[in-house]
């Protein structure tokens, strides 16, 4: 009886895995096609907000890339919690040095003060939006640990010319600052998520590279939602789709390089935090991630174990039993090859830095999948996280308690 049921399960798993692989190819060709296009003449006035806290790795390079934005008609606002933050002095120095070379209509460094009821990042973003110039039509957001291309803003606002598009988003790609294993794994796990982005209604915004029209921002009450929120991007995604009934567009040309290095404890803390936030705000998305991760690991390792057992006892139908782990393994090799090939085209200037992580991703993908599953399972427990030195408790999707600074 077991073998009959298992054969049906194996066929279903193989078909599902091939379907996921087909979707991977579709996303791959979507990224290559869209990233090669030049945006048209749609040029609304944009406020670019950059929340800052502490000195990020490669901060000067990241901030310099913002001053180099090639776009006529944008304002640039950096927002900090307080002037005693060391990043404030660094921002002032970079502003004095680079403002003269920037196309920005104005560059400001705002002090938002302490957050109360929401995360410090969201508080900073709200402060910037509420102090935006009158003629601004679009709010764009970028993280201080992101290094962008000069045409980033042109591509990011391009989809917003259509009213059915509620928001646009790019995504990060971790470029190793140090060639250690934990950093390679961080890059690989992040790349798995990046590869799932394409032309889909399931796309969620990522706060480090996203934009929304100012009118829609206030029409869907995002300013009120953010007042008690921990996450800027997931709450924006929820509000745009549920309240605005609009689609979020992924813009491949808005992939941004994030120069990072990490340790194993920092890696687990970061990945668990990302999925814990997702579980509280978008539980459906978290369950889908858990299913995909569990399905991939189970199909390969359990399938391999059952195939070996079937061979050992001389069971007939061995071809089907062996096909399951083989197909899962082949698919889990093809996917990292595709995503690494994709990013080498999009971030060609960082090719040499990416290559070590690329080899680690391709050769170790089946192992890193186990690490990802452990992190997702760990995120199923608790509601407390530490983010940039502040401890938060997530009460609900739009309710946050600051426990300790």
C-alpha positions, -999 to +999 in steps of 0.1 A: +000+000+000+028+024+009+045+019-025+013+026-044+007+058-025+043+068-028+043+064-066+014+088-069+032+112-046+064+109-066+047+117-099+030+147-083+063+159-069+082+155-102+055+174-121+054+202-095+092+205-095+092+208-133+065+234-131+086+254-106+116+251-130+094+264-159+084+294-137+121+300-130+129+302-167+099+325-172+112+349-145+147+347-160+136+357-195+113+384-180+143+399-161+165+399-192+138+414-214+127+441-191+161+451-179+173+458-214+145+483-221+150+521-217+122+539-198+101+564-218+098+602-211+075+598-180+092+621-156+070+630-125+085+650-097+099+625-072+109+626-035+136+601-028+138+592+009+168+575+024+163+564+061+197+561+078+208+547+112+245+540+120+274+536+095+266+509+070+293+490+052+302+509+020+281+538+032+301+565+012+298+545-020+261+539-015+253+576-007+275+588-036+254+567-060+223+586-048+239+619-056+247+605-091+210+598-100+205+608-136+170+622-134+156+657-139+132+667-112+138+649-079+143+658-043+167+639-021+160+636+017+181+617+042+164+610+075+181+602+108+168+596+143+191+622+160+221+643+153+242+622+178+240+593+153+275+591+137+258+588+103+245+624+106+280+639+105+289+616+076+258+626+056+266+663+062+302+657+049+290+639+018+263+665+011+289+693+012+312+673-011+286+660-037+257+684-038+273+705-065+275+675-089+239+662-083+208+668-105+187+669-073+165+700-070+173+700-033+191+678-008+181+678+028+191+659+060+161+656+083+161+647+120+129+627+128+133+621+165+125+589+183+098+565+171+068+558+192+045+529+182+063+520+149+098+510+138+124+537+137+127+532+099+090+536+093+089+567+116+118+582+095+100+575+062+067+590+075+086+621+087+101+626+052+067+621+034+050+645+057+077+671+050+077+666+012+077+695-013+042+704-026+050+696-062+060+660-055+040+633-074+058+602-065+074+589-033+105+567-039+124+549-011+159+535-010+179+520+018+213+534+029+229+500+023+219+499-013+242+510-042+221+521-072+227+528-109+223+563-123+192+552-142+176+536-112+150+563-106+139+565-143+132+527-143+116+527-109+089+553-117+083+541-152+055+515-143+036+542-123+025+559-155-003+533-156-030+537-129-035+500-125+001+497-112+000+506-075+037+505-067+070+495-083+099+477-067+134+464-072+153+440-050+187+436-034+216+414-043+242+408-016+277+413-030+303+399-005+326+424+012+345+394+026+348+360+011+337+339+041+312+310+040+285+328+061+285+357+037+283+334+007+253+316+023+236+350+030+240+359-007+226+325-018+196+326+004+187+361-007+192+351-043+166+323-039+140+350-031+152+373-058+148+346-084+111+342-076+103+378-087+088+382-121+055+393-138+032+380-111+004+393-088+023+376-060+051+402-061+057+421-028+074+454-025+109+456-011+115+487+010+151+492-002+140+501-037+103+509-041+080+538-053+044+547-050+024+577-062+019+603-035-019+605-041-023+567-038-001+567-007-026+589+011-057+575-006-051+540+008-043+555+042-007+542+043+003+572+064-021+560+091-011+523+087+026+531+090+021+549+124+019+515+141+038+493+117+072+476+119+076+469+082+074+496+056+073+473+025+051+445+036+025+469+049+027+489+017+022+457-003-008+447+018-024+482+015-018+486-022-033+451-030-061+450-005-072+486-001-060+500-035-067+468-054-037+474-076-007+454-087+029+458-076+054+457-105+088+442-102+114+463-121+145+441-129+166+472-138+162+482-101+182+454-087+206+471-063+239+459-050+242+456-012+278+452-001+278+430+030+297+406+052+283+386+080+289+358+106+268+327+112+249+342+142+242+374+122+230+353+093+205+333+113+193+364+131+188+383+098+170+355+079+148+346+109+138+382+114+128+386+077+106+356+078+091+364+113+080+398+100+065+381+070+047+356+091+030+383+112+021+407+084+016+383+054+010+348+068+000+334+034+033+344+019+051+329+049+033+296+045+041+295+008+078+300+016+076+273+042+059+249+017+084+256-011+114+252+012+101+220+029+090+206-005+124+211-020+143+196+009+120+166+014+118+158-023+156+155-026+167+139+007+137+118+015+133+108-021+170+098-021+166+077+010+135+059-003+152+052-037+182+037-019+159+015+002+139+004-028+172-006-045+183-024-014+152-046-012+150-052-049+118-033-054+104-031-090+097+004-104+131+016-093+133+041-123+105+062-108+120+061-073+154+072-086+139+098-109+125+118-080+157+128-062+176+131-096+151+156-110+150+175-077+188+177-077+191+187-113+165+215-108+183+227-077+215+230-098+198+247-128+181+274-107+213+289-091+230+287-125+202+308-140+201+334-112+239+339-112+240+342-150+212+368-146+229+389-120+262+389-137+245+407-166+227+432-143+256+440-119+284+435-144+306+461-126+307+438-095+314+406-115+347+398-098+332+403-063+302+382-072+320+352-086+331+335-054+296+337-041+283+325-074+304+292-072+293+287-036+256+292-046+258+267-074+278+240-057+262+243-022+226+251-031+212+218-018+229+224+015+220+260+018+183+249+013+186+231+046+198+263+063+169+282+048+144+257+060+158+259+096+155+297+095+119+296+083+109+270+109+126+291+136+106+321+125+074+302+134+081+309+171+080+342+190+072+377+180+103+396+192+131+408+170+161+431+173+166+454+144+194+480+142+198+480+180+161+483+189+140+454+203+105+452+189+075+430+196+051+425+168+016+426+181-001+423+147+003+433+111-001+470+119+007+471+156+042+472+171+056+476+206+091+490+212+105+470+241+140+483+245+164+506+227 
